Amino acid sequence: VSVLKKTQKSIKELNDFYVYPQVNINIEVSDKHKVLANEYLQSELKRIGKEIANKGRLLVRASGTEPKIRIMTECMDAKLSEEKAKEIAEIVKKISSEVK
């Protein structure tokens, strides 16, 4: 409310963000910390993050309460968002199957 008062603008005028299609995938893993720390996964996340950097965002994290890796992509292009989330999910599954 203080911003509205200071700027003398309406909420509509201040609302300059866009909502992009979002994809969420949760993968159950053997060891969420080892999987997330994997060098190959980290390099692929950097690569994919650069691919969608100007079009959306990427978040991959370990669940705080379950043995899962949570993948979230948001992108202007819904198809690209889904494609990249699935690509990361496959990498996570492969790494998890190799982690003991």
KEDRENDREN-990086 format. One line per 10 residues: number of its first residue (from 1); their letters; for each residue x negated, y negated, z negated of C-alpha. Coordinates in Angstrom, 2 decimals, decimal comma, m for minus. Example, Ala and Ser with C-alpha at 12.3 -4.5 7.8 and 13.67 -1.06 7.14 Angstrom:
1> as> m12,30/4,50/m7,80 ~ m13,67/1,06/m7,14
//
This chain:
1> vsvlkktqks> 0,00/0,00/0,00 ~ m2,85/m2,36/m0,77 ~ m4,27/m1,82/2,75 ~ m0,88/m2,62/4,26 ~ m0,72/m5,76/2,18 ~ m4,30/m6,87/2,95 ~ m4,11/m6,22/6,68 ~ m0,52/m7,34/7,17 ~ m0,07/m4,34/9,50 ~ 2,54/m1,62/9,57
11> ikelndfyvy> 1,78/2,04/8,91 ~ 2,36/2,70/12,60 ~ m0,29/0,12/13,54 ~ m2,82/1,66/11,14 ~ m2,13/5,22/12,26 ~ m4,89/5,70/14,84 ~ m5,62/9,40/14,46 ~ m4,57/12,32/16,61 ~ m3,43/15,77/15,58 ~ m5,05/18,45/17,71
21> pqvninievs> m4,02/22,09/18,09 ~ m5,63/24,11/15,31 ~ m6,62/27,77/15,19 ~ m7,33/29,54/11,89 ~ m8,81/33,03/11,68 ~ m9,77/34,84/8,47 ~ m12,17/37,76/8,74 ~ m12,66/40,21/5,89 ~ m16,38/40,88/5,52 ~ m18,68/43,09/3,49
31> dkhkvlaney> m20,74/40,21/2,03 ~ m19,49/36,72/2,84 ~ m22,69/34,98/1,72 ~ m25,04/37,19/3,74 ~ m22,83/36,95/6,81 ~ m22,59/33,17/6,58 ~ m26,35/32,83/6,07 ~ m27,14/34,92/9,16 ~ m29,50/33,02/11,48 ~ m27,79/34,16/14,66
41> lqselkrigk> m24,39/33,06/13,37 ~ m25,80/29,69/12,35 ~ m27,38/29,13/15,76 ~ m24,13/30,09/17,52 ~ m22,14/27,75/15,26 ~ m24,48/24,90/16,22 ~ m24,12/25,72/19,91 ~ m20,33/25,99/19,77 ~ m20,10/22,90/17,59 ~ m21,95/20,93/20,26
51> eiankgrllv> m19,62/22,27/22,95 ~ m16,54/20,88/21,22 ~ m18,15/17,93/19,43 ~ m16,42/15,21/21,44 ~ m13,17/17,14/21,80 ~ m12,48/18,43/18,30 ~ m14,07/20,02/15,27 ~ m15,22/23,32/13,85 ~ m15,31/24,59/10,28 ~ m16,61/28,00/9,22
61> rasgtepkir> m16,87/28,77/5,52 ~ m16,80/31,54/2,97 ~ m13,53/31,91/1,09 ~ m13,78/30,85/m2,51 ~ m11,53/33,65/m3,75 ~ m11,70/36,53/m1,27 ~ m14,37/38,48/0,64 ~ m13,56/36,57/3,82 ~ m15,05/34,13/6,28 ~ m12,59/31,43/7,27
71> imtecmdakl> m12,80/29,99/10,78 ~ m10,98/26,84/11,82 ~ m11,18/25,11/15,18 ~ m9,35/22,00/16,29 ~ m9,60/20,75/19,83 ~ m7,72/18,56/22,32 ~ m7,57/21,65/24,52 ~ m5,60/24,40/22,70 ~ m7,03/27,09/24,97 ~ m10,61/26,02/24,22
81> seekakeiae> m9,85/25,92/20,49 ~ m8,51/29,48/20,54 ~ m11,34/30,73/22,76 ~ m14,06/29,36/20,46 ~ m12,35/30,61/17,28 ~ m12,13/34,12/18,76 ~ m15,75/33,94/19,92 ~ m16,91/33,11/16,40 ~ m14,65/35,79/14,91 ~ m16,28/38,45/17,10
91> ivkkissevk> m19,75/37,32/16,03 ~ m18,72/37,41/12,35 ~ m17,25/40,92/12,72 ~ m20,41/42,21/14,40 ~ m22,70/40,72/11,75 ~ m20,48/42,01/8,94 ~ m20,65/45,53/10,31 ~ m24,46/45,33/10,23 ~ m24,75/43,82/6,71 ~ m25,12/46,28/3,87
//
